[in-house]
């Protein structure tokens, strides 16, 4: 198989869960010796992963540029993966027109329509209802799902939402969670060898900023009095001025900058605090906490899709007072901490092992590719949207290209 991945950005696995997720997909292709190409119209940063180390060929492309047409025809991939629906909107029509036999896969990362709906409810200071799902992001995203042959969904909650609320046919969706190695339990640090609370998150992601502000304003003022010997350290890439302004050493609240090694930083900490009330998908920080045996305190949205029917590796609390009480108890009670830590390895081994999910992912691609024509004949809605959207996007793209010229 020849695979082309069109990235929203160049992957930065040390900056975000999205970057780690992309590398997991690329690793799955590499493991079966498929020829893998990655392209993006974005600029690389100092933290972008060098893909050539994994025998992946890198290509620079431009948006609204007919040069992509010749590129895709010459490459002639068997499979094209779009990294988020915005990329499919931009390049999907070109792939469909010049490489119609390619299996088109959408990687959602998380459901943007769900995330934006929750953010709108949060800003309106009202309870989230299904009415908030009727937003432009959701409409664009669902249309993109229909236009593609297969869409990767990272959370069971989102699978259920797509099938029950949006009525997306099950054969257009593939549940594919995080894919990691079994945790190295023997290397986990003990309760006594750890200290402080921690939060890690990319600040280009709005839910992380909202969580840190909530920690600063509502959680830490009361929690810090119950744990007078502990600090709260906030790590994250791309911290803005408003984030850095929260730095307060006297209050033991530290904006610590980018974590060079998130797993090492997490493994040195005693408890992860993750009070997220918006967002979607799976929380990479919670997985990293489980990988390093670091118990956590989070919310229902934070734990969404993370632990299934298994006991959580910490506490799930939506009430502020309960959240603070659980955090203090977990930090101070060694026996409780060890009990919650033990839950982490079972969750990962039962739900997130790459040895289980990578073969299923590859097998699904092979099956869909082998039955592509019959599969597409069952998706009239997708064909209709592809026809209408292709025409609109095509001529808008050509107009922008001429305008730029």
C-alpha positions as CSV (number, residue, x, y, z in Angstrom):
1,X,0.0,0.0,0.0
2,X,1.1,3.6,-0.7
3,X,-0.3,5.9,2.0
4,X,-0.5,9.7,1.8
5,X,-1.3,11.6,5.0
6,X,-2.3,15.3,4.6
7,X,-1.6,16.9,7.9
8,X,-3.3,20.0,9.4
9,X,0.1,20.7,10.9
10,X,3.4,18.8,11.0
11,X,3.2,16.4,14.0
12,X,4.6,17.6,17.3
13,X,4.3,14.6,19.6
14,X,6.0,16.4,22.5
15,X,3.6,19.4,22.2
16,X,0.2,17.9,22.0
17,X,-1.9,14.7,22.2
18,X,-2.9,15.3,18.6
19,X,0.8,15.1,17.6
20,X,1.1,11.8,19.5
21,X,-2.0,10.4,17.9
22,X,-0.7,11.2,14.4
23,X,2.6,9.4,15.2
24,X,0.6,6.4,16.4
25,X,-1.2,6.2,13.0
26,X,2.1,6.6,11.1
27,X,3.7,3.9,13.2
28,X,0.9,1.5,12.4
29,X,1.6,2.1,8.6
30,X,5.3,1.8,9.1
31,X,5.0,-1.5,11.1
32,X,3.5,-3.3,8.0
33,X,6.1,-1.8,5.7
34,X,3.7,0.3,3.7
35,X,5.1,3.2,1.7
36,X,4.2,6.3,3.7
37,X,4.2,10.0,2.6
38,X,3.3,13.0,4.7
39,X,2.5,16.4,3.4
40,X,1.2,19.7,5.0
41,X,0.6,23.2,3.9
42,X,1.7,24.5,7.3
43,X,5.2,25.6,8.2
44,X,7.4,23.4,10.4
45,X,8.4,24.4,13.9
46,X,11.4,23.7,15.9
47,X,9.4,21.0,17.6
48,X,8.1,19.2,14.5
49,X,9.0,15.5,14.4
50,X,11.5,14.5,11.8
51,X,9.5,11.9,9.8
52,X,12.4,10.7,7.7
53,X,13.7,8.9,10.9
54,X,10.7,6.6,10.3
55,X,11.2,6.2,6.6
56,X,8.4,8.5,5.8
57,X,8.8,10.9,2.8
58,X,7.9,14.5,3.5
59,X,6.3,16.9,1.0
60,X,5.5,20.6,1.3
61,X,2.2,21.6,-0.4
62,X,0.2,24.8,-0.8
63,X,-3.5,25.5,-0.3
64,X,-5.6,26.6,-3.2
65,X,-2.9,25.7,-5.6
66,X,-3.3,23.4,-8.6
67,X,0.3,22.2,-8.1
68,X,-1.3,19.7,-5.7
69,X,-3.3,18.2,-8.5
70,X,-0.1,17.1,-10.4
71,X,1.5,16.0,-7.1
72,X,-1.4,13.7,-6.2
73,X,-1.7,12.3,-9.7
74,X,2.0,11.5,-9.9
75,X,2.1,10.0,-6.4
76,X,-1.1,8.0,-7.0
77,X,-1.6,6.8,-3.4
78,X,-3.8,3.8,-2.5
79,X,-5.0,5.5,0.7
80,X,-5.3,9.2,1.6
81,X,-5.7,10.2,5.3
82,X,-7.0,13.7,6.0
83,X,-5.9,15.1,9.4
84,X,-9.2,16.7,10.6
85,X,-12.1,17.8,8.5
86,X,-10.7,21.2,7.6
87,X,-8.0,19.4,5.6
88,X,-10.6,17.3,3.9
89,X,-12.6,20.4,2.9
90,X,-9.5,21.9,1.4
91,X,-8.0,18.9,-0.4
92,X,-10.7,16.2,-0.5
93,X,-12.2,17.4,-3.8
94,X,-8.8,17.4,-5.5
95,X,-8.1,13.8,-4.2
96,X,-11.6,12.6,-5.4
97,X,-11.1,14.2,-8.8
98,X,-7.5,13.2,-9.6
99,X,-7.2,9.9,-7.5
100,X,-10.8,8.5,-7.4
101,X,-9.6,5.0,-6.6
102,X,-7.9,6.0,-3.4
103,X,-9.5,5.1,-0.1
104,X,-10.3,8.4,1.7
105,X,-9.9,8.2,5.5
106,X,-10.7,11.1,7.9
107,X,-9.0,11.2,11.3
108,X,-11.1,13.5,13.4
109,X,-8.7,13.7,16.4
110,X,-11.8,14.6,18.4
111,X,-15.3,15.8,17.3
112,X,-14.9,19.5,16.8
113,X,-18.6,20.0,16.7
114,X,-18.9,18.5,20.2
115,X,-16.0,20.5,21.5
116,X,-17.3,23.8,20.1
117,X,-20.8,23.1,21.4
118,X,-19.5,22.5,24.9
119,X,-17.4,25.7,24.7
120,X,-20.5,27.7,23.7
121,X,-22.5,26.3,26.6
122,X,-19.7,27.0,29.0
123,X,-19.4,30.6,27.8
124,X,-23.2,31.0,28.1
125,X,-22.9,29.6,31.6
126,X,-25.7,27.1,30.9
127,X,-26.0,23.4,30.9
128,X,-24.9,21.7,27.7
129,X,-27.8,20.2,25.7
130,X,-28.1,18.6,22.2
131,X,-29.2,22.0,20.9
132,X,-25.5,23.1,21.2
133,X,-24.6,20.4,18.6
134,X,-26.4,22.3,15.9
135,X,-23.4,24.5,15.2
136,X,-21.5,25.1,11.9
137,X,-18.5,23.0,13.0
138,X,-20.7,20.0,13.5
139,X,-22.4,20.5,10.1
140,X,-19.1,20.8,8.3
141,X,-17.6,17.8,10.2
142,X,-20.6,15.5,9.6
143,X,-20.6,16.4,5.9
144,X,-16.8,15.5,5.8
145,X,-17.5,12.2,7.5
146,X,-20.1,11.3,4.8
147,X,-17.7,12.4,2.0
148,X,-15.0,10.0,3.2
149,X,-15.0,6.3,3.0
150,X,-14.0,5.7,6.6
151,X,-13.6,8.0,9.6
152,X,-11.5,7.3,12.7
153,X,-13.2,8.0,16.0
154,X,-11.1,8.1,19.1
155,X,-13.8,7.9,21.8
156,X,-16.6,5.4,22.4
157,X,-18.7,8.4,23.6
158,X,-18.3,10.0,20.2
159,X,-19.1,6.8,18.4
160,X,-22.4,6.6,20.2
161,X,-23.1,10.3,19.6
162,X,-22.5,10.0,15.9
163,X,-24.6,6.9,15.6
164,X,-27.5,7.8,17.8
165,X,-27.8,11.6,17.5
166,X,-26.3,12.4,14.0
167,X,-27.5,9.0,12.6
168,X,-24.2,8.4,10.8
169,X,-24.1,4.8,9.4
170,X,-21.9,2.5,11.4
171,X,-20.0,1.3,8.4
172,X,-18.5,4.8,7.9
173,X,-16.9,4.8,11.3
174,X,-14.0,3.0,13.0
175,X,-13.4,3.2,16.7
176,X,-9.6,3.6,17.1
177,X,-8.4,4.9,20.5
178,X,-4.9,5.8,21.6
179,X,-2.4,3.0,20.8
180,X,0.5,2.7,23.2
181,X,2.9,0.1,24.7
182,X,2.1,-1.7,27.9
183,X,3.1,0.5,30.9
184,X,6.5,-0.2,32.5
185,X,5.1,-0.7,36.0
186,X,8.5,-1.6,37.4
187,X,9.8,1.8,36.5
188,X,7.1,3.8,38.2
189,X,8.2,6.0,41.0
190,X,6.8,5.4,44.5
191,X,4.5,7.7,46.5
192,X,7.4,8.9,48.6
193,X,9.6,9.6,45.6
194,X,7.1,12.0,44.1
195,X,5.8,15.5,45.0
196,X,3.5,18.2,43.8
197,X,0.4,18.5,41.6
198,X,0.8,18.8,37.9
199,X,-1.2,19.9,34.8
200,X,0.1,19.4,31.2
201,X,-1.5,20.8,28.1
202,X,-0.9,22.5,24.8
203,X,-2.2,26.1,25.2
204,X,-3.2,26.4,21.6
205,X,-6.1,24.1,22.7
206,X,-8.8,26.3,24.3
207,X,-10.0,23.6,26.8
208,X,-6.5,23.6,28.4
209,X,-6.5,27.3,28.9
210,X,-10.0,27.2,30.5
211,X,-8.8,24.3,32.8
212,X,-5.7,26.2,34.0
213,X,-7.7,29.4,34.6
214,X,-10.2,27.3,36.6
215,X,-7.4,25.8,38.6
216,X,-6.0,29.2,39.4
217,X,-9.3,30.8,40.3
218,X,-11.4,28.0,41.9
219,X,-9.3,25.0,42.8
220,X,-5.9,26.0,44.0
221,X,-6.8,28.8,46.5
222,X,-8.7,26.2,48.6
223,X,-6.6,23.1,47.8
224,X,-3.3,24.8,48.6
225,X,-4.4,25.4,52.2
226,X,-5.1,21.6,52.6
227,X,-1.7,20.6,51.1
228,X,0.7,23.4,52.4
229,X,3.8,21.5,51.4
230,X,2.8,21.0,47.7
231,X,3.1,23.1,44.6
232,X,1.0,23.1,41.5
233,X,3.1,23.1,38.3
234,X,1.5,24.0,35.0
235,X,3.4,22.7,31.9
236,X,2.4,23.3,28.3
237,X,3.6,24.3,24.8
238,X,2.7,27.6,23.3
239,X,1.8,29.4,26.5
240,X,0.5,32.9,25.8
241,X,1.0,36.1,27.8
242,X,-2.4,35.5,29.6
243,X,-1.2,32.1,30.7
244,X,2.2,33.4,31.9
245,X,0.5,36.1,33.9
246,X,-0.9,33.4,36.2
247,X,2.6,32.5,37.4
248,X,2.7,33.1,41.2
249,X,5.6,31.5,43.1
250,X,4.4,33.0,46.4
251,X,1.2,31.2,46.0
252,X,3.0,28.0,44.9
253,X,1.3,28.2,41.5
254,X,4.0,27.8,38.8
255,X,3.7,28.3,35.0
256,X,6.6,26.0,34.2
257,X,6.7,26.2,30.4
258,X,7.1,23.4,27.9
259,X,7.7,19.9,29.3
260,X,10.7,18.5,27.4
261,X,9.6,15.0,28.3
262,X,5.9,14.8,29.3
263,X,6.2,11.3,30.6
264,X,9.2,12.1,32.8
265,X,7.5,15.2,34.2
266,X,4.3,13.3,34.8
267,X,6.2,10.5,36.5
268,X,7.9,12.8,38.9
269,X,4.5,14.3,40.1
270,X,2.2,12.8,42.7
271,X,-1.2,13.8,41.3
272,X,-2.5,15.1,38.0
273,X,-5.3,17.7,38.2
274,X,-7.4,17.9,35.1
275,X,-10.6,20.0,35.7
276,X,-11.9,20.1,32.1
277,X,-15.5,21.1,31.4
278,X,-15.2,21.5,27.7
279,X,-13.4,19.6,25.0
280,X,-14.0,16.2,23.3
281,X,-12.1,13.1,22.3
282,X,-9.7,11.5,24.7
283,X,-7.4,13.4,27.1
284,X,-3.8,12.6,26.3
285,X,-2.7,13.9,29.7
286,X,-4.8,11.3,31.5
287,X,-3.3,8.6,29.3
288,X,0.2,9.9,30.1
289,X,-0.7,9.9,33.8
290,X,-1.8,6.2,33.6
291,X,1.4,5.3,31.6
292,X,3.5,6.7,34.5
293,X,1.4,5.5,37.4
294,X,0.3,9.0,38.3
295,X,-3.3,9.0,39.8
296,X,-5.4,11.9,38.7
297,X,-8.5,13.9,39.6
298,X,-10.7,14.9,36.7
299,X,-14.2,15.6,35.6
300,X,-16.8,13.5,33.8
301,X,-15.8,15.1,30.5
302,X,-12.1,14.6,31.3
303,X,-12.7,10.8,32.0
304,X,-15.0,10.4,29.0
305,X,-13.9,7.4,27.0
306,X,-10.9,6.8,29.1
307,X,-11.6,3.9,31.5
308,X,-14.7,2.1,30.2
309,X,-16.1,-0.3,32.8
310,X,-12.8,-0.4,34.7
311,X,-12.2,1.4,38.0
312,X,-10.6,4.8,37.2
313,X,-7.0,5.5,38.2
314,X,-8.0,8.4,40.5
315,X,-11.3,10.3,41.1
316,X,-13.9,11.8,38.8
317,X,-15.6,14.8,40.4
318,X,-17.6,17.6,38.8
319,X,-18.4,19.5,42.0
320,X,-15.7,22.0,43.0
321,X,-15.7,21.0,46.7
322,X,-15.6,17.3,45.9
323,X,-12.8,17.9,43.4
324,X,-10.7,19.7,46.0
325,X,-11.4,17.1,48.7
326,X,-10.5,14.2,46.5
327,X,-7.3,15.9,45.4
328,X,-6.2,16.5,48.9
329,X,-7.1,13.0,50.0
330,X,-5.2,11.5,47.1
331,X,-2.2,13.6,47.7
332,X,-1.9,12.8,51.4
333,X,-3.2,9.2,51.7
334,X,-0.4,6.8,50.6
335,X,-2.6,3.6,50.7
336,X,-5.4,5.3,48.7
337,X,-2.8,6.6,46.2
338,X,-1.3,3.2,45.7
339,X,-4.8,1.7,45.2
340,X,-5.7,4.2,42.5
341,X,-2.3,3.8,40.8
342,X,-2.8,0.1,40.4
343,X,-5.9,0.7,38.3
344,X,-3.8,2.4,35.6
345,X,-2.1,-0.6,34.1
346,X,-5.3,-2.6,33.8
347,X,-7.0,0.3,31.9
348,X,-4.1,0.6,29.4
349,X,-3.6,-3.1,29.0
350,X,-7.3,-3.7,28.3
351,X,-8.1,-0.6,26.3
352,X,-5.1,1.1,24.7
353,X,-2.5,-1.4,23.6
354,X,-1.0,-0.9,20.2
355,X,-0.5,-4.6,19.8
356,X,-4.3,-5.0,19.8
357,X,-5.4,-1.9,17.8
358,X,-2.8,-1.6,15.1
359,X,-3.6,-4.9,13.5
360,X,-7.3,-4.1,13.6
361,X,-6.7,-0.7,11.9
362,X,-4.6,-2.2,9.2
363,X,-7.1,-5.0,8.6
364,X,-9.9,-2.5,8.3
365,X,-8.0,-0.5,5.7
366,X,-7.4,-3.6,3.6
367,X,-11.0,-4.7,3.8
368,X,-12.4,-1.3,2.9
369,X,-9.9,-0.9,0.0
370,X,-10.8,-4.3,-1.4
371,X,-14.5,-3.5,-1.3
372,X,-14.4,0.2,-2.1
373,X,-16.9,0.3,-5.0
374,X,-19.6,-1.6,-3.2
375,X,-18.9,0.4,0.0
376,X,-19.4,3.7,-1.8
377,X,-22.6,2.5,-3.5
378,X,-24.1,2.1,0.0
379,X,-23.3,5.8,0.8
380,X,-25.5,7.8,-1.5
381,X,-25.6,10.8,1.0
382,X,-21.8,10.9,0.8
383,X,-21.8,10.8,-3.0
384,X,-24.4,13.6,-3.1
385,X,-22.3,15.7,-0.7
386,X,-19.1,14.9,-2.6
387,X,-20.8,16.1,-5.8
388,X,-22.1,19.3,-4.4
389,X,-19.1,20.1,-2.2
390,X,-16.6,19.2,-4.8
391,X,-18.2,21.7,-7.2
392,X,-18.3,24.5,-4.6
393,X,-14.9,23.9,-3.2
394,X,-13.4,23.4,-6.6
395,X,-14.4,26.7,-8.1
396,X,-13.8,28.6,-4.9
397,X,-10.3,27.1,-4.8
398,X,-9.7,28.0,-8.4
399,X,-11.0,31.6,-7.8
400,X,-8.6,32.0,-4.8
401,X,-5.7,30.7,-6.9
402,X,-6.4,33.1,-9.7
403,X,-6.9,35.9,-7.2
404,X,-3.5,35.1,-5.6
405,X,-1.9,34.9,-9.0
